[in-house]
Amino acid sequence: MSTPVAPEWSLELADIRARREVAYALGGPEAVEKHHAQGKLTARERIGHLLESESFEEFGILAGAVKYTAEGKIASATPSTAVVGVGTIAQRRTVVAADDFTIRGGSSEAAVAEKWIYADRYAWEYKLPIIRMIDSAGGSVKLLDKLGHTKIPGYALLPITHLLGAVPVVGIAHGACAGLGALRVAASHLSIMVRGQSQVFAAGPPVVKQAFGIDIDKNDLGGYDQVHRHSGMINLAANTDAEALDLAKRFLSYLPGNVWEQPPRAAVTDAPGRRDAWLNDAIPHDRRKIFNPHKILKSLVDKDSLFEMSPDFGASTITAFARMNGYSVGIICNNPRVGGGALTRAAALKQTRFIDLCDTFHLPLIFLVDQPGVMTGQEAEMQGTLGAAMQAVHAIEQASVPVITIVLRRCVGLAGAMVSPWHGPTGTALPHRFAWPSAQWGSIPIEGGVAAAYKQDIAAADDPLARRKELEAHYQALASPLRTAERFGVIDVIEPDSTRPLLCNWVGDAYRITALSLGPKRRTMR
Amino acid sequence: MSTIAVKSDVAGTVWQIHVREGDVVEEDQTLIIMESMKMEIPLMAAESGRVISVLVAEGDVVKDGQDVLLMECD
C-alpha cells in the first residue's frame, strides 16, 4: 500500500490559479456586461477571435495592482489593462496586445506599460508579426501622483520604428484613441477602425476645448470620414470588432512573417491560364465612356483574392493585394470613375505608401494603368499635388521588387515615369510594359494639345470644329500603341484576355528572383 | 430608413440626370452622369432605395464632394 504523497507546492499553485482567475475576470461582470452592451468584445474575446483555439500563451498575466493586508493577505487585486502574449494565426506565431477597456477605461494608469512595450519587443526580437488592439482612454494626470515627477515624454522608439522594417504590424482602434494610443494604431502597416465606435486623434475633444475654446464631437474630430476618407491615416474601416479582427487576419495572409521570409503561397484554386473573353471588350472604344476597374481586377486575379487597401482615400487610384497563381502580389490600378483617374495628392500618398509596403515585404508589383496625369486646378496646386506625385516616382524608382505594367488606356505625362522604374536601385531594372489595344500615351493629351498648339489655325478655319477634329484624327493615328510597339517602346500589345496568363507566368519569375534578395530593405516605410 | 446624400466624386459639369424624385433605384444604377476631364463619369447608387430629391440641374458646375442627390435607403 502506498502512502499519499504530501503536496509540496499545492498552496502556491492554488495561489497562481486564483490570481489568474482575477485576470480572466477583467473589470468584473458588471463592467464586462456594460462593455458588451455597446456591441464591443472584451480584450480577451478579441484575442480569442484572432488566434487559433487554445494557442494563446500569455505574458504577464500576474501583473497588476495588488494591495495587501497587514497580515500579508491580498486585500484587493486589479489586473493590468494590457493583455499581451503570443499565439498562432494560420499556423504562424503572432504577437498580440489588447487593451482592456473594462478596467478604468483601459487607462494607461492601470496598465503595466512595460507589458505592451514587451509585446513590441518580443515581435522585434523573434521577428514575428504583431497585432495591437487599442481601446484605451489614454493617460491621466493622476499618473503624476504615482511618479512624483514629470519626464520628457519618449515612448521607446525601439522597437516601434524598427518593427515597420522587419515584421508586419497591424494597429486596430477599437475605441477612442488619443495621444499614445493613436500613435500605436498609426505606427503600423495596416490600421483599422470600427465605424462609429472608434476615433483616432492626436488629442481628443477636451484638449481641443482647452486649446480653441470650441466644442467638437469626437466623431467630427477623429471619426471615419476624418481619418480615413480625408486624411487616409487609417487604412480600413470595419462595422464591428469581429470584422476588424478578420480584416487583420486576411491582411497578414498576404505577407511573410518577417522580411527574411517570402510571402506564403496559397493553394492554387484558379487556373493560371483562365482567359475571360469579355475583357477584350471591357474598355469602350468611345474615349468619353469609362469602364469599371474593379470588375477587370477581379477577373485578372485568382478568384476572390482581391483585398483593397484604403478604398475611400485617394480613390482615383486603387491599391490592393491579390494572388496570381497562388502568389501574393501588390496591384496599383487607376480608377477613371473617381476624378477621371487623375493622380490627386491623396492618391499619390496612398500609392507611395503601398509601394513601400510591397517593397518591404518583397511583393512583386503589378500596375494597371489608365492615368490622365496629375490632377490640375488651383486646389490641386495649393495642395502640392505635383510634389506628392514626385514622391510616388521616387518610391517606384527606389523599390527593388519586380514590376510589370499593363497600360489599359491612358498613360499621360508623369504617369509614364511612375508606373515602372526606369533604372531602379540596381540601375538595371527592366521597364516590363505591355499594352492593351485601347492604350494611348504621350507627354500631352491629344485633344487639349491640339487646341493649344493650333489655336490660331483652328480659329482661322472656315469650320473651326471640323479643323480641330481633323487635326486630332491626324495625331490619334500617330498615337496608335502599335506604332510604339514597332520601335519596341512597349514589349507587346496583347489581347486583354491573355493578361492573366501573362501575369501568372511572370509572377513565377518574380518570386524566383525575390528569393535571392530577402532581408530588410535599406529604406522601409516612408 | 436613412437618408443618404450622393456626392459627386469629381469636379465638373452635370451632363445628364437619369432619375426623378420618387424613382426607385437599384444598387449600381446610374443616377447622374457628370462630364469631367473630357469623360462621362457616372454617379451610381451605392445601394438600392428611393430618390428624395435631385439637388442639381443639367449644366450645373459642381465641386468635388458636393451633394447632388438625396436618397432614402433601408
Interface residues (C-beta under 8 A of the other chain):
Chain A: R287 R288 K289 I290 A315 P336 R337 V338 G339 G340 G341 A342 P372 G377 E379 P445 E447
Chain B: D9 V10 A11 S36 M37 K38 M39 E40 I41 P42 D64
